[in-house]
Amino acid sequence: MAIRDITLGQYFPASSPVHSLDPRTKIGGTVLFLASLFVTSNFTGFAFAAACLGAVVIVSKVPFSYMARGLKPVMFLIVLTMLINLFLTPGEIIWALGPLKVAREGISRAAFMAIRLTLLIFGSSLMTLTTKPIQLTDGMEAIMKPFEKIGLPAHEIAMMMSIALRFIPTLMDETDKIMKAQTARGADFESGGLVQKAKNLVPLLVPLFVSAFRIAGDLAMAMEARCYKGGEGRTRMTPMRYHRRDAIALVLLIAYLAATVVISRLNVF
């Protein structure tokens, strides 16, 4: 799998109103969007959510083709979810072959779950594509700051989440390099059944774990060399400030969530 197929954790540089929003606004907007997908109970709500997300993507100047690549790594999960809902949902049977039965409700449910997962991935990817990792860290830390009074290490949690997102494409690129190196030496990752393919991955996982620990060690040494001691007394070169555009965005997001609840009850589709 090439690194270009991983969009989660990558930043797409562009000059757009979405990029210029405060990271706290984008984090809150993403949470509201994901919540709206679970509030929606029919395809009408999904159609409205997809239209709104498409409008935001256009404004953000992130190419749709670039975001669509992010579906490749999770396509197996989407297909598996569809198959489970397709064959295990009870209802009016329209096709049967031995123990396999497909109900009309199963088709609807499979499509419903596939659309929900796709929108979840697009919505999450859009936040990371339009927000730099350091801005994402600062935004998450600011949101969790009030919980420090009850002992929650806001800075450390935000830093770990940001590092995890940042190293997703790095580890996938490392996996791609290891697979190509082992394939050149005669390794076969494609042939055989499911059990054989799982066994073939063992020689891949060992060097990948070694590489991951090496990268983590190098990162720890780099942070220590720069006298990193956590969030205490830390200052920022660019302090976060809410602007008028953030207030407008929050109003639009709340209006979107309310409209999703109303529209999903219309059940046009």
Summary of the structure (lengths in Angstrom):
residues: 269
radius of gyration: 22.0
end to end distance: 36.6
largest distance: 67.0
contacts: 746
relative contact order: 0.16
helix: 71%
strand: 3%
